[in-house]
Amino acid sequence: MDVNGRRIGVGNPCFIIAEVGSNHNCDLKLALELIDAAAAAGADAVKFQLFKGERHYSRRTPPFEYLVKQGIQRNIVDLLKELELPVEWLAKLKAHARKRRILFFSSVTSCEDVDFLDKINIPLYKLASFEIVDLPLIKYMAQKGRPMILSTGLCTMGEIEDAYLTCREAGNTQLAFLQCASVYPAQPQIMNLKAMRTIGEAFQVPVGLSDHTLGIHIALAAVAMGACIIEKHFTLSCKLKGPDHSFAVEPLELKSMVSQIRDVESALGSGIKGGASVDEQ
């Protein structure tokens, strides 16, 4: 997969995404500061989310357990409406990211979102796990001809195959899948990192991890197992108000994750035993 000349796949450096998501709190200044911090930490990309609260969930959706634990009792639709990313920001965010030499992109939840991103020439689309069964949306995205990253939390292999075939039938082969556990925060025992290999072997596409666990150790393990992409929720402070700040990494932790991922990649070596290198004492 090629994104603005950046190769993503086996044999290339892991593509590291700092996911702002909705952690901008609908504050443009905070959104720009998050881009600055992600760039300073060495991430390859910074990702936001486009959605409409009224379309994203039913008002009858029961409270999410992780929000209740944070003392957030409000209706999920009302909460999300306050966290919607204004489309008027998109061009500003992209331009700011370009100045900081970091790739800006966004996940989408509708064809309208795809069109918004298409107008400002965003080079990459992301689809969250909950939308991967929306085959008309996947087809619409694929027809734009841009690279696509699809998360697979809660998915069966059959549903992943449907998404894969929909992209192929639309003529788009620029596709990657992310293993994901759709729990916030996720416990290590449910991450199933080996599923990355299962997906990669089945569809012969780049695979990676959308990591909702606390800390960075699971992401490092995923890279050691061959993850081509790591996506990690990111915030300036876990103490900020909002549903996704508490389990996100802060700037110093993101910087450490990037550095340690590069160390892990370097440590993997060529697999050739012996030769000119010293591998034993």
C-alpha positions as CSV (number, residue, x, y, z in Angstrom):
1,M,0.0,0.0,0.0
2,D,1.3,3.4,-0.9
3,V,0.2,6.6,0.9
4,N,1.8,9.8,-0.5
5,G,4.9,7.9,-1.4
6,R,5.1,6.2,2.0
7,R,5.1,2.4,1.6
8,I,3.0,0.4,4.1
9,G,3.5,-3.3,4.3
10,V,5.9,-6.1,5.1
11,G,9.5,-5.0,4.8
12,N,8.7,-1.3,5.5
13,P,8.8,0.6,8.8
14,C,5.6,0.3,10.8
15,F,3.1,3.1,10.0
16,I,2.3,4.7,13.4
17,I,-1.0,6.5,13.8
18,A,-1.7,8.9,16.7
19,E,-5.5,8.7,16.9
20,V,-7.0,11.9,18.2
21,G,-10.5,10.7,17.4
22,S,-12.8,12.9,19.4
23,N,-10.1,14.0,21.9
24,H,-10.1,17.5,20.3
25,N,-13.2,18.2,22.5
26,C,-14.5,20.4,19.7
27,D,-11.8,22.9,20.4
28,L,-9.8,23.9,17.4
29,K,-6.8,25.1,19.5
30,L,-6.6,21.8,21.2
31,A,-6.9,20.0,17.9
32,L,-3.9,21.9,16.5
33,E,-1.9,21.3,19.7
34,L,-2.6,17.5,19.3
35,I,-1.2,17.6,15.8
36,D,1.9,19.4,17.1
37,A,2.4,16.9,19.8
38,A,1.9,13.9,17.5
39,A,4.4,15.2,15.1
40,A,6.9,16.0,17.9
41,A,6.6,12.4,19.1
42,G,7.5,11.0,15.7
43,A,4.2,9.5,14.7
44,D,3.7,9.1,10.9
45,A,0.1,10.2,10.9
46,V,-2.6,11.8,13.0
47,K,-6.2,10.6,12.7
48,F,-9.5,12.3,13.6
49,Q,-13.1,11.0,13.3
50,L,-16.0,12.3,11.2
51,F,-19.4,11.4,12.5
52,K,-22.9,12.8,13.3
53,G,-24.2,11.9,16.7
54,E,-27.8,11.5,15.6
55,R,-26.8,9.1,12.8
56,H,-24.1,7.2,14.7
57,Y,-26.2,5.7,17.5
58,S,-29.8,5.3,18.4
59,R,-31.1,7.3,21.4
60,R,-32.1,4.0,22.9
61,T,-28.5,2.8,23.0
62,P,-27.8,1.7,26.6
63,P,-25.0,3.5,28.5
64,F,-21.5,2.2,27.7
65,E,-19.9,0.6,30.7
66,Y,-16.5,2.4,30.3
67,L,-18.4,5.8,30.3
68,V,-20.4,4.9,33.4
69,K,-17.2,4.1,35.2
70,Q,-16.0,7.6,34.4
71,G,-19.2,9.1,35.8
72,I,-20.6,9.9,32.4
73,Q,-24.3,9.1,32.5
74,R,-25.5,11.2,29.5
75,N,-27.3,9.8,26.5
76,I,-24.6,8.7,24.0
77,V,-26.2,10.7,21.1
78,D,-26.1,14.0,23.1
79,L,-22.5,13.3,24.2
80,L,-21.3,12.6,20.6
81,K,-23.1,15.7,19.2
82,E,-20.8,17.8,21.4
83,L,-17.7,16.0,20.0
84,E,-18.5,16.2,16.3
85,L,-15.6,17.4,14.2
86,P,-16.7,20.5,12.3
87,V,-16.0,19.9,8.6
88,E,-14.9,23.6,8.4
89,W,-11.8,22.5,10.3
90,L,-10.7,19.8,7.9
91,A,-8.7,22.0,5.5
92,K,-7.1,23.9,8.4
93,L,-6.1,20.7,10.2
94,K,-4.7,19.2,7.0
95,A,-2.6,22.4,6.3
96,H,-1.3,22.5,9.8
97,A,-0.3,18.8,9.7
98,R,1.5,19.4,6.4
99,K,3.5,22.2,8.0
100,R,4.4,19.8,10.8
101,R,5.3,17.1,8.3
102,I,2.8,14.6,9.6
103,L,0.0,13.0,7.6
104,F,-3.6,14.0,8.4
105,F,-6.6,11.8,7.8
106,S,-9.9,10.8,9.3
107,S,-12.2,7.9,9.7
108,V,-15.7,8.2,8.1
109,T,-19.2,7.0,8.9
110,S,-21.1,8.1,5.8
111,C,-20.7,8.8,2.0
112,E,-21.1,12.5,2.9
113,D,-17.9,12.2,5.1
114,V,-16.0,10.6,2.2
115,D,-17.0,13.5,0.0
116,F,-15.8,16.1,2.5
117,L,-12.4,14.4,2.7
118,D,-12.3,13.9,-1.1
119,K,-12.7,17.7,-1.6
120,I,-9.6,18.5,0.3
121,N,-7.7,15.5,-1.2
122,I,-7.1,13.4,1.9
123,P,-4.8,10.6,0.7
124,L,-6.1,7.8,3.0
125,Y,-9.5,6.7,4.4
126,K,-10.1,4.8,7.6
127,L,-13.2,2.9,8.6
128,A,-13.9,1.9,12.2
129,S,-15.0,-1.6,13.2
130,F,-18.7,-0.8,13.5
131,E,-18.9,0.4,9.9
132,I,-17.1,-2.6,8.3
133,V,-20.5,-4.3,7.6
134,D,-21.7,-1.2,5.7
135,L,-20.8,-2.6,2.2
136,P,-22.3,0.3,0.2
137,L,-20.1,2.7,2.2
138,I,-17.1,0.6,1.6
139,K,-17.8,0.4,-2.1
140,Y,-18.2,4.2,-2.2
141,M,-14.9,4.7,-0.5
142,A,-13.2,2.1,-2.7
143,Q,-14.3,3.8,-5.9
144,K,-12.4,6.9,-4.9
145,G,-9.2,4.9,-5.6
146,R,-7.4,5.9,-2.4
147,P,-5.8,3.6,0.1
148,M,-8.1,2.3,2.9
149,I,-7.5,1.0,6.4
150,L,-10.4,-1.0,7.9
151,S,-10.6,-2.1,11.6
152,T,-12.1,-5.5,12.3
153,G,-13.2,-5.5,16.0
154,L,-16.2,-7.8,16.5
155,C,-15.9,-9.0,12.9
156,T,-16.1,-12.6,11.7
157,M,-13.7,-13.7,8.9
158,G,-16.8,-13.8,6.6
159,E,-17.5,-10.2,7.3
160,I,-13.9,-9.3,6.6
161,E,-14.0,-11.2,3.4
162,D,-17.2,-9.3,2.3
163,A,-15.4,-6.0,2.9
164,Y,-12.3,-7.3,1.0
165,L,-14.3,-8.5,-2.0
166,T,-16.3,-5.3,-2.1
167,C,-13.0,-3.3,-2.4
168,R,-11.7,-5.6,-5.0
169,E,-14.9,-5.5,-7.1
170,A,-14.7,-1.7,-7.0
171,G,-11.1,-1.9,-8.4
172,N,-9.3,-0.9,-5.2
173,T,-6.4,-3.1,-4.1
174,Q,-4.9,-0.5,-1.7
175,L,-6.3,-2.1,1.5
176,A,-5.1,-2.9,5.0
177,F,-6.9,-4.5,8.0
178,L,-6.4,-3.8,11.7
179,Q,-7.0,-6.4,14.4
180,C,-9.0,-4.7,17.2
181,A,-10.9,-5.4,20.4
182,S,-13.9,-3.1,20.6
183,V,-13.6,-2.5,24.3
184,Y,-12.4,0.7,26.0
185,P,-9.9,0.1,27.6
186,A,-9.3,-3.4,26.4
187,Q,-7.7,-6.1,28.5
188,P,-4.6,-7.9,27.1
189,Q,-6.2,-11.3,27.2
190,I,-8.8,-10.4,24.6
191,M,-6.5,-8.8,22.1
192,N,-5.8,-12.0,20.0
193,L,-2.7,-10.6,18.3
194,K,-2.4,-13.9,16.3
195,A,-5.5,-12.9,14.4
196,M,-3.3,-10.4,12.5
197,R,-1.5,-13.3,10.9
198,T,-4.8,-15.1,10.2
199,I,-6.1,-12.1,8.4
200,G,-2.9,-11.3,6.6
201,E,-2.5,-14.9,5.3
202,A,-6.1,-15.1,4.2
203,F,-6.2,-11.9,2.2
204,Q,-2.5,-11.1,1.5
205,V,-2.8,-7.5,2.6
206,P,-0.9,-5.4,5.2
207,V,-2.2,-5.9,8.7
208,G,-1.8,-4.2,12.0
209,L,-3.3,-3.3,15.4
210,S,-5.8,-0.7,16.6
211,D,-4.7,-0.8,20.2
212,H,-7.2,0.1,23.0
213,T,-5.1,-1.4,25.8
214,L,-3.5,0.7,28.5
215,G,0.2,1.3,28.1
216,I,2.3,0.5,25.0
217,H,3.6,-3.0,25.6
218,I,0.8,-4.7,23.5
219,A,1.6,-2.4,20.6
220,L,5.3,-3.4,20.8
221,A,4.4,-7.1,20.9
222,A,2.2,-6.6,17.8
223,V,5.1,-5.0,15.9
224,A,7.4,-7.9,16.9
225,M,4.7,-10.2,15.4
226,G,4.7,-8.4,12.1
227,A,2.2,-5.5,12.5
228,C,2.6,-3.1,9.6
229,I,0.4,-0.4,11.2
230,I,-0.2,0.6,14.8
231,E,-3.0,2.9,15.8
232,K,-3.1,4.3,19.3
233,H,-5.5,6.7,21.0
234,F,-3.7,9.9,21.9
235,T,-4.4,12.9,24.2
236,L,-2.5,15.8,25.7
237,S,-3.7,14.7,29.2
238,C,-5.6,11.7,30.4
239,K,-7.2,14.0,32.9
240,L,-9.1,16.0,30.3
241,K,-12.8,15.7,30.2
242,G,-14.3,13.4,27.5
243,P,-15.0,9.8,26.9
244,D,-11.7,8.7,25.3
245,H,-9.0,10.6,27.2
246,S,-8.6,8.2,30.1
247,F,-7.2,5.3,28.1
248,A,-5.2,7.3,25.6
249,V,-1.4,7.8,25.7
250,E,0.0,11.2,26.5
251,P,2.8,12.8,24.4
252,L,5.8,11.4,26.3
253,E,4.3,7.9,26.2
254,L,3.6,8.2,22.5
255,K,7.2,9.4,21.9
256,S,8.4,6.4,23.9
257,M,6.2,4.0,21.9
258,V,7.5,5.4,18.6
259,S,11.1,5.0,19.7
260,Q,10.6,1.5,21.1
261,I,8.8,0.4,18.0
262,R,11.8,1.5,15.9
263,D,14.1,-0.4,18.3
264,V,11.9,-3.5,17.9
265,E,12.0,-3.2,14.1
266,S,15.8,-2.9,14.3
267,A,16.1,-5.9,16.6
268,L,14.2,-8.2,14.3
269,G,17.2,-8.3,11.9
270,S,17.3,-10.3,8.7
271,G,16.8,-13.8,10.0
272,I,20.1,-15.0,8.5
273,K,22.1,-16.8,11.2
274,G,25.9,-16.1,11.3
275,G,27.9,-14.1,8.7
276,A,29.7,-10.9,9.5
277,S,27.5,-9.9,12.4
278,V,28.2,-10.8,16.0
279,D,25.1,-12.6,17.3
280,E,26.6,-14.5,20.2
281,Q,28.9,-13.9,23.2
